[in-house]
Amino acid sequence: MTVNPYDVDLDRNPANHQPLTPLSFLDRARKVFPDRLAYVHGDIARTYREFHERCCRFASALSKRGIGRGDTVAVLASNVPAMLEAHYAVAMVGAVLNAINIRLDAATVAFIIDHGEAKLLITDREFSETVHAALGRVADRPAVIDFDDPVYDGPGDLIGEKEYEAFLEEGTPDFAWSWPDDEWDAVALNYTSGTTGNPKGVVLHHRGAYLNAIGNMMVWAMPPHPVYLWTLPMFHCNGWCFPWTVAALAGTQVCLRRVEANGIYDAIARRKVTHFCGAPIVLTMLINAPKALRDSFDHQVEVMTAASPPPATVLAAMQRAGFRVTHTYGLTECYGPAVACAWHEEWDDLPIEEQAALKSRQGVRYPVLEDLMVADPETMEPLPHDGETIGEVFMRGNVVMKGYLKNPSATEAAFKGGWFHTGDLGVTYPDGYIQLKDRSKDIIISGGENISTIEVEGVLYQHPAVLEAAVVARPDDTWGETPCAFVELKADADPVTPEELIAFCRERTARFKVPKTVVFGPLPKTSTGKIQKFVLRDRAKAM
């Protein structure tokens, strides 16, 4: 038998093989740039030396309490220093960070604490009422530490055994933390939205977190030392991995408790913010802010958006306002963004409306995602690249989750056929770029014809009075389903009637795609800015 010489005496050893982990980013930043500003929060400003020392204290305090590899540490807090420090300190002892959505009800928070088997919970005083109620429901109460944010002056009680700063005093700044033994070790636990029953626990590993942080840098062409504003909740898929991405570049992270136009524009102007992320609702809020705010800065700001595809009109308005938008797509199960609309320089010469239409496509795979396709969900065969044939979006690679915690049947279904099934429907264009058309549960089938709710929403957004729009299926005795549009109008818009909006759509799309019903009013949203279509579907059915 012939022996391959490349397999002989060339083994892995500590000198040539180390587990990939985002912990290495903070370690490098504090050694190379110890005095560079790591984060700011109100009047608080800390360097990378101080950032690292506080994370060490945090990790040391956890270790002294017996928390280590495979244990869960939960945090329910706004975008504050404690949440940022938890992204490193928890992993420093081999434990798993469970960042909990601050908008969840007590019953769901209790389920997450129990299901994730949290050994310790750090909670923001603002949310003490919900947390107190949740702790009354749990089967096994974890130790509770309060974060009493000096920036927050609203209501709330301290319900834990001690405050966060006192907890850090339990640890030492020279704690000898270690890298994970295996990069496949879990680093984070994130729960899905759970719109139909209890949420699923998505388990992420060190390797994927490291790689997707690098992917963010590459896709966004981020320079050294960016100034990143936290408009995206850190609880949402670990802030799409940006707590790790920014540290890899020794950048400055600007914490923000409230996602409001005033605060965002103030931070951009005062802190010279270069980058921020947010759902399309954040973009809509910014372009509809008063002109004085929109004129408050004079440098270009990079914006990464995900969630539902932003309408081309919103993207065009952002560009005119001094924001350059990069459109991405992903899910909690793939560490956040794993697909991006990679830009071609020749597109710069196109009219702004055509550029916006191109940017509204989700795009191509991240450099750290191994494969992406739109295929028939039954046969798993790729579909034609014609921009028309709708299929399910599938992914595979190192930035796909380990699986769902304690849910083998859901994990098996998600990975059936050796691909991750996203549940999203899309098309592939001749140039290989994909575009989402809907969630599989959101597509409208009217008279046997498929209607993309995203396409109809894009038409509604072209109307100057429309602030936000969401389209769902309404049961119909003749057609099976017809489009029903829920619309929120701009505060300063001229009056418009449902009939006028329907006529507006009829001029711009096929008749069978035109909404048969239009309902005005605020749209229900998740804490991450996603419109809760399941709520709207229930309303449409009740009508």
Secondary structure, 3 states (H helix, E strand, C coil): CCCCHHHCCCCCCCCCCCCCCCHHHHHHHHHHCCCCEEEEECCEEEEHHHHHHHHHHHHHHHHHCCCCCCCEEEEECCECHHHHHHHHHHHHCCCEEEECCCCCCHHHHHHHHHHHCEEEEEEEHHHHHHHHHHHCCCCCCCEEEEECCCCCCCCCCCCCCEEHHHHHCCCCCCCCCCCCCCCCCEEEEEECCCCCCCCCEEEEEHHHHHHHHHHHHHHHCCCCCCEEECCCCCCCHHHHCHHHHHHHCCCEEECECCCCHHHHHHHHHHHCCCEEEECHHHHHHHHCCCHHHHCCCCCCEEEEECCCCCCHHHHHHHHHCCEEEEEEEEEHHHCEEEEECCCCHHHHHCCHHHHHHHHCCCEEECCCCCEEEEECCCCCCECCCCCCCCEEEEEECCCCCCEECCCHHHHHHHCHHHCEEEEEEEEECCCCCEEEEEECCCCEEECCEEECHHHHHHHHCCCCCEEEEEEEEEEECCCEEEEEEEEEECCCCCCCCHHHHHHHHHCCCCHHHCCCEEEECCCCECCCCCECHHHHHHHHHHC
